[in-house]
């Protein structure tokens, strides 16, 4: 139990990467504050892990249902929760959503929602957590970015803008926090086979090497967390071996 007694806050914990990260931390003895816009239940985790989730549920300090694009609610609920915690070993920010199309298709509200959720909310949560970890003189902030933060893609102007913003935010914050002992890192995965694609008109190809799995990303997070004090993995870029995009209108 390498994380026994450690406390982590994880966002996007109801499904996908956030659920995988939460499960990994719990299975290794950590206590988790699980945050999600959707309700978190045993069914939020994969079928083979539901029993493990139930047995490790005692490791969950708190389950918070919160719309992270609602900044007033975010500031109040997460701020109050963090104030009630005596120690914080790490924060793993996994939340976000995809919305794609030509720029002229996006309304002001549609642009605002995507930037608010995928970029600004991450800045605000980091702002709340950072003073706690700086005061301790240690802690990890790990942000799940995207390959879309490394190169632009057709019909991804707004999404890529948010993810490129995350990369710059992490680079600057890393330098800002180095002297305090707090480590800041970003994981940039390519396509991951999760619910991310449920509302989109495309999905990864059907072969295992066409998309990453959520556990692949969770293991990358663990690699960052397991580095000895004084060493930092600044960035991990992950890609499926063969990136294949399948339009949902295509016949299987």
N, C-alpha and C positions, 0 to 999 in steps of 0.2 A: 504494500500500500504506500507507494512513494509520495502520494499527495495527502496522506492522513493528517487531519487537523488544518489543512489549508482551505482558504475560502476564496471562491471565484464568483464573479458576476458574469453571466452569459446571456446575450440577447439573441433573439430569433430562435429561442429554445424549443419551440413547439414542433419543429420539423426540420428536415434537411440537415445542413451543416451544423446549425445550432443544437439540434437534438443529438447529433453524433458527438459533438464536443462535450455537451453536458453528460452524456452517457459515459464517455471515456473518463472524464474527471471523477464522476461518481464511482465508477468501477475501480478507480485507483485511490479511493478513500477520501476524496475532497468533499467539501460542503459547497453547495451551489445555490446562488440566488438566480433563479431562472426567469427571464423576462421575455414576453412575447405578446404580439398583438392578438393572437388567437389563444384560446383556452388550451392549457397544457394538461394532458391526461396520459395514462399508460399507452393509449393508442397513438400518442404523438411519436412514439418510438417504434422501431421496426418490430414485426411480429415475433421474431426470434429473441428479441431483447425485452419484451414486455414483462416477463417474469423477473428478469434482472432489474428492470426499472422499479417494479413493486418492492423488491427486496432491498434496493438501495435508496428507496424514497426517503428514508430517514436522513439521508445525506443532503436532502434539499432543505436549505434554510428557509427559503421563501419562494413562492410562485407568484409572479406579478403579471397581470394582464394589462397591457398599456400600449396605446397607439403612439409610437415614437415620433410620428409627424405632428403630434399635438404637443408643442413645446412647453406649454404651461403645465400640462399633466405630467410630462416627462420630468421637468425640473422638480415638481413637487413630490411625486411618488418615488422616483429613484433617489432624489436628494435625501428624502426622509429615511429611506431604507439604508443608504450608505452611512448616514449619521448614526444609525443604530448598531452598526457593525464595528466591533473594536479593532478589527484588523482586516486587511484586504490584500490577498496574495496576487490576485490578477483579475483582469477584465478581458473577456473575449467577445468582440462585437461582430456578430454573424448576421444581423438582420439586413434586410434590403429586398428590393423587388425589381423586376425588369419591365420596361415599357419601351417598345421600339416602333420606329416609323420615320418617315421623312419629316424634317424639322417643321415644315409648314403645316403638318397635321396636328402639331401640338398646340393646345390652348395654353394660356398663361397659367391656369390652374393645374393643368397636367404637367407642365414643366416644374412648377413650384412643388408639387407633391413629390416628384421624383428627386429633386435636389434636397428637399427637406428631409426625406426619409433616408436616402442613400449617402448623404454627405453631412448636412447640418446637424442632424440628430447625433451622429457619431462624434462630432466636435463637442456637442453639449454634454454627452455622457462622459467623454474623456475629461472635460472641464470639471465635472463633479467628482470623478474618481482620483484625478491626479493629485490634489492636495493631500489626500489620505496616504497615498503611496509615497509621496515626497517626504512627508513627515516621518514615515517609517524608515525611509532610506532604502527601500527596495520595493519590487513589485513588477509585474509584467502587464503591458497593454498590447494585446494582439488584435489586429483588425483584419477581417476577411475582405480583401479587395476583389480584384478581378483581372483577368487577362485584358479586359477592355480598358483597364487603366494603364496599359503598356502600349497599346496600338489602337487606333481608331477603326471603326467598322461601319459599313454601309447601314443606314437606318438606325444607327446607335449614337447619334450626336449628343443627345441629352444624357443618356446613360453613361457614355464614355466620359463626358465632361465631369460627371459626379465621381467616377472612379479615378480619373486622372487627378481630380482634386484631392481624393483620399491619399494618393501617392505623395503629393506635395505636402499635405498635412502631416503624414507620418515622418517624412524626411526632416521637416522643420522641428516637429515635436521631439524626435529622437535627439537632436542636437541640444534642444532646450532642456531636456531631462537628464542628459548623460551624467552631469556632475552630481545629481541627486541620488543616483543608484537605481533609478527606474528605467526599465528597458522597454523600448517601443519597436514593434515589428509589424509587418504586413505579409499576408499570404495572398497571392494572386492566382487563383485557379482558373483554368479554362472551363469548358462546359462540365457541369456536375449533374449526375442523374438524380434530380430531386424534384420536389413539387414546384420549384422555380418556373418550370415550363408549363404548368397546368393551364395558365390563362394566356399563353402565347400561341402563335400559329406555327411554331416550329419547335423541334425537339432534337436532342442528339440522336445519332444513328443507333441502331439496335444492338450492335456488337459491344462486348465488354470493353474493347479498346477504343470505342468511339466517345466515351465519356468517363470522367472520374466518378468515383463513389464518394459519398459524404464522409465515410470513414477514412478515405485517403487524405482528405483535407484535415480531419481531426488529428490524424497521426502527424501531419506537418506542424500543427499547433503544438502537439506534445513535444516534438523535436525542439521547438523554440523554447518551451517552458523548461525543458530538461537541461539546457545549457548551464554549465557551472557559473556561479557568480563572477562577474567581471567580463564575461563573454556574451556577445550579442549576435544573433542571426538577424540581420536587418530586414531581409526580404526572402521569401521563398516563392518561386514561380512554378506552378504545376500545370501540366498539360496532358490530355489523353494522348496515347501513342498515335492514334489516327483520328484527327478531328473531322467528324462527319456531321453535317446538319441535315435533318430530314424535315421537309414540309409536312405538316399533319394532314394535308389534303392528298398527299401521295398515297397510292395503294401500297400495302405492305408486300 
